[in-house]
Amino acid sequence: MSAPTMQTVMDLIDGRTDELVALTQDLIRFPTINPPGEAYRPCAEYIGERLKKRGFTVEYVRGEGSPGDSDQYPRTNVIARWTGSEPGPCVHFNSHIDVVEVGAGWTVDPFGGEVKDGKVYGRGACDMKGGLAASIIAVEALIDSGLPLPGALEISGTVDEESGGYGGVAYLAERGWFSTPRVDHVIIPEPLNVDRVCIGHRGVWWAEIETKGRIAHGSMPFLGDSAIRHMGAVMEEFESKLYPAMAARHSDMPVVPAGARQSTMNINSIHGGQGEDFDGLPAPCVADSSRMIIDRRFLIEETLDDVKGEVKAILDGLAAQRHGFRYEMRDLFEVAPSMADRDGPVASTTAAAIETVLGRKAQFVCSPGTYDQKHIDRIGKLKDCIAYGPGVLDLAHQPDEWVGIDDMTNSAKVMARAAYDLLTRKRG
């Protein structure tokens, strides 16, 4: 028999398309909805049992004490490691197993894993169980090919990425699971399109702004002070000052889509006065509190202090100029922008594999939103991390979410090639 080559690996992946589809379907059928964090443990155990049969050492790590963790909804992560014949680097494929709520508008069973027209449908098919399945098939094909493999290969299924990753990658990174010397290179199979290498993401700051007022009878509002009207003044200042200033800033980060190459802010919610869940007639009261949640996405050229200071300056200006204006601002969530070196080992090797498999040059991009690279970078201090996987980013969190079967096959080939080249590359 002739010695195995990379073509052996490619042929193995081509021959396992049905297995890849079945694996994706099985993963979709675990309704790992976050919040609250359903079916995490059975999904993690399914992955672990499969990889254990392939010679992986499997560990389950519960993110004890992390947000949402409980005996009813344990934050169960799975990490599987396969060690080669001689020392070498470790290439780690990290996928999150949680999915967002189903939402309305589906024409197929969200957890049925239906296959039609070359696509697998279901919540999480695109984001990102198709990528997880492709990474498993890629690594298994590498091992089964008989190619000599130094170092180690790891696959993890982690939780809570959709709600910040604190019970998953952040918890593991704090305990050394995503740091050298254990791990050298990380590929996260997020759905950034099969010909793109995602090298980072914008920053995010979530905050709650509360304006204060004074309650009074609604027939005599002049005896009170409406917090809702004060919040209206905040909105007016945002519209006239903050939004134009953000629109004028543009980044050298290759963020996609192009509209996200500027600073942006979404107002997630505004509440004031009578609660929204009350069915009867409202009480005739002047609102003494109004709350706004903002979602500010910022560029690598901006600092978090400047981003926060810009909003605070507007609020302080209103406090100085508007009679009775009082406010509180509370931080909810913050992440600095992250960007890996496109010439670094994992980015350049994955780009080369894309060109070989697909016959076209890879596009380097950054994500408009954050993903678990933030924790691997900031907490694990591991810079050689990218996102690469099948799936169309625009389909994530949508009804009738799907992932293309050809894209999963091609991405598995890219991942296998990239992993092999990273394991065997010469150290400079």
N, C-alpha and C positions, 0 to 999 in steps of 0.2 A: 504493500500500500504506500502511496505517496504521502509525504509529510503534510500535516495540516497547514493551511494558509488562511489569510483573512477571508478569502473566497469561501472557504469551508464554513466560516461563521455566517457569511451572508446567505449561503445556501440553506443553512440550518434555520435562519430566521424566516426565509421565504417559505420553508416547509412547515412552519409553525403558525401560519396565519390563523387557522381555525382555533388553535390553542390560545393565541393572543386575544381573539375575539371572545372566546369563552371565559378567559380570565377577566377581561374587562366587564363582561356581563355579571360574573360572580361578584366582583367588587361593587358594581352599581347596586346590586340587590341588597347590600347592607345599607340600611337607611341612616347613615351616619350624620344626621342633621345637627347642626350647631348654630345657635343654641337649641336645645340644652346640652347636647353631646351624646346622642343616642348611638347605640350599637358599636361604640368604639372598641370595646374589648373583643367581641366576636370577630370583627373585621381584622383587628391586629393579629388575633390567633390564627385566622385563616391564612394570612400572609406568612406568619411564622411557621406554621405547620408545613406549608408548601416548601419553604426554603430549608427547613430542617432536613427534609428528605433529600435535598440536594447537597448536603454536607455543610450547611451553614451552622454556625453557632448562633443561637437565637436568645435574645434577652427582651423581657418586657419591663418597661419602666413607667410607673405611674407618676404623673405630675402632682404629687400630693401637696395640698395646700395652695395650688394655683387657682385662679379664678374659675369658678364653676365646678371644681373637683368635689365629688361626693361619692359615698358608697353606691348611690343610685346611678350616678353618671361619672364613673372613674375616668380620669384622663390617661388612658392606657396607650403607650407608644410601643412600637416594636422596632428593634434594631437587630439586623442579621449580618454576620461577618463570615466571609470565606477567605481562608488564608492560602496563598500560593506556595510553590515549592521552594522558594528562596526569598530572602528579605527584599523589600522594595517599598514603594509608596502605597498609600491607600487611596482608592477612588471611591467616593461615597455618592450614592443616588438617594436623594431625600424627596419624598412626596408626602403631602398631607392627605389624610383619609377623610377629613370632615368636609361636609358640603353645606351650602346655605339652604334655607327653607325652600320648599317647592314653589310656592306662589301660584297664581292663577294663569290660565291660558294654555295649559298642556293639552295636546291631542293624543298623546301616548302615555302609558303608565310610567310615571317618573322613576320608579324603581324596578321596572320590568326588563331593562336591558334589551329592548327591541332592536332588531337588525333589519334595515331596509335601505336599498339604494346605496350600498357601500358605506353605511354609517351605523354606528352604535348609539342609540338614544338613551337618555336618562339623566337624572340629576347627578352631577359630578362626572359625567362621561368626558366632557372637555376639561373641566377644572376639578380634580386632575387625575381621575382614576384611569383614564386612557394612558396618560403619561406614566403612572405607576406600573401599569401592566406592561408597557413597552420597555421600561427599565428592567423589569424582572426577566422578560424574554431575552433581552440583550445580554444580560449577565449570565443567564443560564446557557445561552448559545456559546458564549465565550468559554465557559467552563467545559461544556460538552465537546467542544471542537478538538480538544487535545493540544491546542497551542500551549507552549510553556508560558505560565503566568507568574511572574514574581509579585511580591507585595500582597495586597489584600483588596477585596471588593466588598463593599458594604451597601446594603439597602435598608432604608428606614421608612416606616409608615408612621407619621406623627400627627398630632391632633391640634385642633384649635387655631389653625392658621387663619381661618376666616374671622376670628375674633382677636387676633393679635399674636397668636402663637405662644402664649405664656405657659400653657400646660404642655406644650410640645417642644419645639426646637429651642425656645428660650430656656426652658427648664433643663433640657439636656445640655445645652451649651454652657450653662452655669456649672455643670458637673463634668466638663471636659470631653464630652462626646463629640464635639465639633472643633477640636483644637489639635494642632500638632503636638506630639508626634503620632497621635492616634490616626488622624485624618490629614491628607495633604491636598486633595482636590475634591470639590463638591459640585455636582450637577443637580439642579432642581428641575424636574420635568414639568414646569408650569406651561400653560398653553399660550405660547408667544408666537405660534406659527412654525411650521416644520423647517423653514429655511432661515430662521432668525436665531441669533445668539443674544440673549438679554444679559447685559453686563451690570445692570443696576436699576435703581428706582428713585423717584423723587422723595422728598421728605414729607412728613405729615404732622400736623398739630391739630388735635381736637380739643375744643374748649367749650365750656358752658358760660354764657354771659347772662346774668340776672339783673334786671332793673327793678328798683324798689319804688313802691308807692305808698299810699295811705288809703285804707278802706273807708268807704262812706256809702250812703244810700244812693242808688242809681238815679233817683229823681232829683238829687242835689249833688251832682258830681263836683261842683265847685267847692264843696266841703271836704273833698278827698283829693287824691293825687294819683292819676292813672299811670300805673307801671307800663301798661300797654302803649300809651301815647309816648312815654319815654323810649320804649323799644322802637317805636316808629321813627323817632329821631335818630336812633342808632342806625336803622336801616337806611335812612336818607343820607347819613354821612358815609356809610359804606358805598352806596350807589354813586355819590358825587365825588368821593375822594379815593376810597380803597380800590374799588374795582378798576377804575381807569389807571391807577398806579400799577396794579398787578398786570394788566393787559399790556403795559409798555415794557415789561421785563421778559427777556427771552434767554433761553439756555443753550449752551453748547452741548449739553447732554442730548443724545439721539433719541429723545422720548417719542414714543408712538402712542396714539396718533399725533399728528403735527400740532393740533390744538392744545395739547398738553405740554408743549415746549415753553409755555409761559406760566407764571404763577396763577393759581386758581383758588377759589374758595366757594364751597357749597354750604348753604344754610340747610342743615339737616332737618331742623324742626324749630317751631316757635310755639310756645304755650303761654297762656295767661288767663287769669280769671277762672271761670267755671271749668271744671275738669271735662275732658272730651268724652269720658266714658259714662257721663250722667245722661239719662234718657228723658228726664222731666223738664219742666220749664226752668230756665236759669234763675238764680237768685239775683235780685236787683242791687248789685254791689259794684263799686269801683274796684278794679283789680289792684291789689297791693303788691303783686309780684308778676313778672313776666320773664320767661326763660327762653334763651336761644342756644342751640347747639351749632357750632361752626366746624367745618372740615376744611382746613387750610392746607393745600398742597404747595410745597415750595421747592425751589431749585437749588442745585449744588452751589450756585453762586450767592445764595442768601444764607444768612445765619439764623438759627432758631431765635436767638435773642432779638434780632432785628424784626423778625416776623411777629413775635409777640409784642414787641415794643410799638410796632405800627398800629396794632389794634388798641393797645392800652392808651396810646396818645390820643386816638379819636375819643375814647371813653372819658379820659381825663379832660379833654377839651370841652366835651358836653357838660361835665360836672362843673367846670369853671364858668360856662356861659349860660346854661339852661337852669332856670329856677327849679329847685327841688330834685334835680337829677342825682340819683345815687345808684351805685352798681356794685356787683361782685363778679369776679372772673375766676373760674376754676379750671385748671388743666385736667384733661381727661386722658390724653394719649399723645405721645410725641415720639417721632423717629427721625433721625437725621438722614439726609440723602446718602445713598451708597452707590459706588461705581467701581467695578473691577477694571483692571488693566486689560484692554482688548488685545494687547500683545502678550499677556500672561499665558502660562501653560494651558489652563483649562479652556480659556476663550479661544485662543489661536488653534488649539488642537481640535476643538469642536467645529470651528469654522472650516478647517481643512477637511474634516470628515463630511460636512455638509456638501462641500464642493465635489468631493469624490462620489458620494452617494447620489446626489441630485443633479449633478452636472451644471451647477450654477453657484456663483459666489454667495456666501452668507452675508446677511445684513446684520450689522450690530445695532441693537436697540436698547433703550431703557424703558421700564414700565412706568405708566402714569401713577399706579398705585404701588403700595409696598407688598412684599411677600417675605418669606422667612430668611432671605439673604441678610436682612437687617440684623438678625440675631447671630448668625454665623460670623458676620463682619464685626459687629460691636462687642459681642460677648465672647465669642470663640476666638476673636482676633485672627481669623482665617480669611485672607483676602482673595484667595484663588477659588472663587465661587461664582457660578453663573446660573441662569435659568435657561433651559432648553427642553422643549418637548412638543408633542403633537397637539393639535387643537387650535381653533381660531379664537383669539382673545375676546372678540366681540360677542361670542356665544356664551361666555361664562355668566352664570346667574340668570340666564334667560330661560323662558319656557321652551320645551322641546330642544333642550341642550343636546348636542351630539358631538361625536369625534369620528373623523374619517378613518376607515380601516387602512387604506393605503398610506395615510400620513403616520399612523401608528407603526406600520411595518417599516417605513423609511426612517422614522425617528429611532426605532430600535437598532437599525443598522448604523445610524450615526452614533448613537450612544456606545455601541459595541466597539466601533472603530476608535472613537475618542478614548474610551477606557483602556483599550489595549495600548494605544500610543502613549498614554500617560503612564501606564505601568512600566513600559519598556523604554521610555525616552532616556537619552543620555543626560546626565547631570552636567550642567556647564559650570 
